[in-house]
Amino acid sequence: MSVIKVAILGFGTVGEGVYRTIQSHEEELASVLGKKVEVAAVLIRNKEKDRNINEDVLVTTDFKEILCLPQLDVVVEAIVGKEPPLTFLKKAIERGCHIITANKEMFAHHGKELLKLAQENKVSVGFEATVAGGIPVIQTLGQLLKINRVQQVQGILNGTSNFILTEMREKKQSFAQALLQAQKNGFAEADPTNDVEGFDAFYKTMILSRIAFGEEPNWQDVEREGITSVTRDLIDAAEKLGLRFKHVASINREGGQITGSVQPVLVGKEHPFYHVEGVENAVNVHSDIVGRITLQGPGAGMFPTASAIIEDLVYVCQNHYHDRSFKQMAAVPIEQKKGQISETWLVHGLTKTKINPLITWLDQASVDTFIIRAEKKDVVELANQQEDLVYFPFLGEYQSAIKLKPKALSAL
Ligand code: HSE
């Protein structure tokens, strides 16, 4: 049986997961591909560390040694940051290797360039692992929803943030305790700022946008906020009303325009994201033929990410380089809107003196935390008047939890 030789760049949580999965699933790989898959080399950073890698595998800190191997078919990249991974992958493509990456930051910035180079060199690029861990969302959008006109994609795309929000609510942990646990579990990035400040979800959103719409919004126009403004008190106040905080990325296409946001929001029990807990991710796709689809599953961790990569390994080896062209979509008409839509918000820190007649009061979660209905511009104006005021949008149709009587509300 002939052999497919693979190099793994990086031997952290993801790299090691891929190595172990290639060993544990060698029979399945051989039966699907008709060839044996072998890890020929592993690129590491620190030679001193103990690793459980077979002796016949080249373990090196020098990428050039890997490029010089007599046979090399696939390069799997599981490093962080834009460089040197980008340079390594370009060199691998030029050598005629298929590439697979889990590096969302690098791929959000340079994916187009890599895909073009791969097409010129007639090799394939797998990037399923860049978005939503083990959920096969890239293949679903790219291969299985080719004719549907996608209008909106919403997702919980950062496992670490969802894990922290869940731990803070369920186990009453502090933000720092929950983050430490996420790091111990191997969910968080080396620098967790990317997770908790929304950068990681932002990069994933831009990759999804390219697959769903063939293009991305202007990066500067995408509102990006992480979960650091969500305190335990806010989580508890929301829970009293049956609401949960989720960190949600959203991209919409209307007419020729793509808009996006990445921010903490509130959801009620009816929303498909309400029960997405811990390190789980979810992606909700709204398109014209099928309607709404929600995919849910583990968003980070060793084996969920290895699963995405190992499936990509089959995909690239079956040589689908011609399939990666982005779709061209007919324009989705813009709905006629009468003025600005009134939205539902959780506002915290609101004082009686700031009450605005343009706001409809729906519920009270704590002494200074309310659920209101208002246009965004009015909420922003309130926040401008009152520095310590924080506000979060509610996703979906709000069902009042306590049904405050108008009388009780007027007394606020
Ligand atoms: N740090 C990332 C997360 C890993 O928590 O979602 C998976 O991309």
Residues whose N, C-alpha, C, O or C-beta is under 5 A from the ligand:
A	BS01	HSE	T130 L157 N158 G159 T160 F187 A188 E189 D195 G299 A300
